[in-house]
Amino acid sequence: MSRISVPKSLVTARDAAPTPHAAQQVLPFVEPAPLAKPVFLVPTSAQRSWFCVWLPQLPLEASRSSDEAMAIVEEQQGIHRVLLADTQAQAAGVMAGQSANAALALLPALRLEERSLLREQQALEALAGWLERFSSFVCIADRDVLLLEIAGSLRLFGGLRPLREKISRGLQQLGFAASLAIAPTPLGATWLARAGRRVCIRDQQNLKSALRDLPLASLDWPKHLCSSLSGMGVTTIGDCLRLPREGFVRRFGAEQMLNLDRALGHLPDPRHSWRAPERFCADYEMTEEQSDRELLLNICRELLLSFEQFLLTRQLGAQRLRFSFFHLKGVATELRLGCARAERSAECWLELLRIRFDQLLLPEPVIAVRLQSGMTQALQAESACLNFHAAVDAQARRYSITQLAERLIARIGHQSVHSVSTVAEHRPQYAWCAQSLLLDWASNTLSEARRHLRRPLWMLPEPALLPADSGYPLYQGDRLVLLDGPERLETGWWDEDGISRDYYTAVNRAGMRLWIFRNRCQSSSWYLHGYFG
Amino acid sequence: MSSSLDKLLENPRVWRGRNQVQREAALSSGYPELDRHLPGGGWPLKALTEILTEQYGIGELRLLMPALARLTAENTPVDDNEPGWIAWIAPPFQPYPPALQQCGIDLSRMLIVRPRDPSEVLWSAEQALSSGTCAAVLFWPETLDDQASRRLQLAAEKGHSWAIAFRPMLARKQPSAAALRLELHPEGTRHSSGQGTRIHILKSRGGRPVVLNNLKLSQYPA
């Protein structure tokens, strides 16, 4: 009793958060037969709006690649029959259900394409990915139905009408003929869209009246069920609802009744949100082999542009990507690109690609190109600054140091480009280290230079043994004169590389200044360690 | 009389060296004797400088250090907010960071590039020069023909960058588009630490060839 006394608004506000029907899910589903209408539960789905996109022409649109007349055929009982024909073919008299031969007789130039469920699925997923920009909740409801929850997006897009306009126009530009409908329940929206009603229902009450006169054909119920229902004179949803519930369930099964209840919002209808894959992979297939590099580069560009779109909808960037160039024979040629930090812009990737593509050897002509991205990550956007004083010179700055490093690394390799810093260490060979530019190079360089030390500007990677003449070091056959020293370095005894050396500055007859040392403990031979450049 | 002379001088084929006053941006080398002989009073920025030496270790880096130190400390002419980078492309040995720091160079602005292929030295240099991020680009090419030097000279102008090519003495006979060409010779008393260097300015755009004797190169800022 106390439950009912709680004000309605409070219940809805609390329960609506994750799934509006959370409270309803405690209902026992085991015995659906006497489906009494749940009275005490507030139908909170009024707060939700489901936008349904039905794609009746999807098999055709998924396989379309040119402008010629086309029809999709499907094998039915050993005969290829036309499933869908485009407008050009229809104008010539090609109809669904015709045999492929009949269609070809009507229109000899007709292109017949076998139906590919895989391609349809890919097209649907691509479209779902595109729709993600309008709503955080996109769901692939059926093989040709997409659902969006748009109640949360209305404010951002300035209301229902602009949002609907945007989606409708976008679908048209992408080349999809879609039937759209908006309703408070997902099934309701789907059925309305399937029936071709371009309606927008926000209210639970209106939903019932709108659904009532939908023909049974717009429900994807089994065929035999529809025919037996229409045999009884039941042709619309309204007729179904008028039937006694118990009898309907006994004759036609509980599933159908549950369906109706879900569509009307009497029962919860939770859906799974579809998530786009976080890695990008796209192929470009050609009809014949190509070896024209300019053309291949253009294909890569197109792939990169779709990659940019992919990243844009997710607000992500990628640091690595891989191009694979497939040949008819032999293994694919691969090209990997890397960026200093997560990057999204196709232009930037293309520039890196150009550098590498020049060097790429393609052993054979290419039949297909694939672009695969590495792990994507959140994009670290940078604010540009407004600088009035440097306005004239601003054009001269073409790219940042990271971009320069990226370009250099793209061409000559990761190991060959680095930055440096000093390390607090007395041993000369350990007093510095190379730093990658791709990492965040927060420099750990010592702020204070040790000025009293005499260090050469050039360092040899390894000390070089100098020949000696009666104890004096020789360089290029010439006896060296010691100018400065010794500077004794005796340190590092705690690890394997301990040193005990006397360093001197020496000069030869040609005027070269050398940094040489002599080991104190072992033999007394001389080593060259650097030049005072 | 003077009017006919003026007419003659208007002829574009007549080149007058003295009146070439379009002074390019210059950066003081830190050595007043050298500055005096360089047009504009210092190293020509936005141009290619060639330094010819017989060997390494005779002060070829010390000659540049005061100017490079100033470049990493100052704001670049290109961007007011950030000092420029110094790119080292294919250095013959490892530039030693502690010593560079002693010269006053900001190590966080150093970019070291070691191309595997000699042909990529020039490519990297051109990229670094035209990027507009590097205040100076030091590179050690194996070869640098007339055409390549012209390209680099253009890249340096475009990117407002100072290009410095280190080349062997053999290259002095080759033509080059560099704005400034110097020869370095060590000289003088080998027993004293105050060793001098002879600098022969072979070519200087807007200046004239000259030989400077006994320039004292110091590694340490005063």
Interface residues (C-beta under 8 A of the other chain):
Chain A: C385 N387 H389 A390 D393 A396 R397 R398 Y399 S400 I401 Q403 L404 A405 R407 L408 R411 I412 G413 S416 V417 H418 S419 V420 S421 T422 P428 A431 W432 A434 L437 W441 S443 T445 L446 A449 R450 R451 L453 R455 P456 L457 W458 M459 L460 P461 V481 L483 D484 V507 R509 A510 G511 M512 R513 L514 G530 Y531 F532 G533
Chain B: E54 Q55 Y56 G57 I58 G59 E60 L61 R62 M65 P77 V78 D79 D80 N81 W85 P91 P92 F93 Q94 P95 Y96 P97 P98 A99 L100 Q101 Q102 C103 G104 L107 S108 M110 L111 I112 V113 R114 P115 R116 D117 E120 W123 S124 Q127 A128 S130 S131 G132 T133 C134 K158 G159 H160 H185 P186 E187 G188 R190 H191 S193 Q195 T197 Q219 Y220
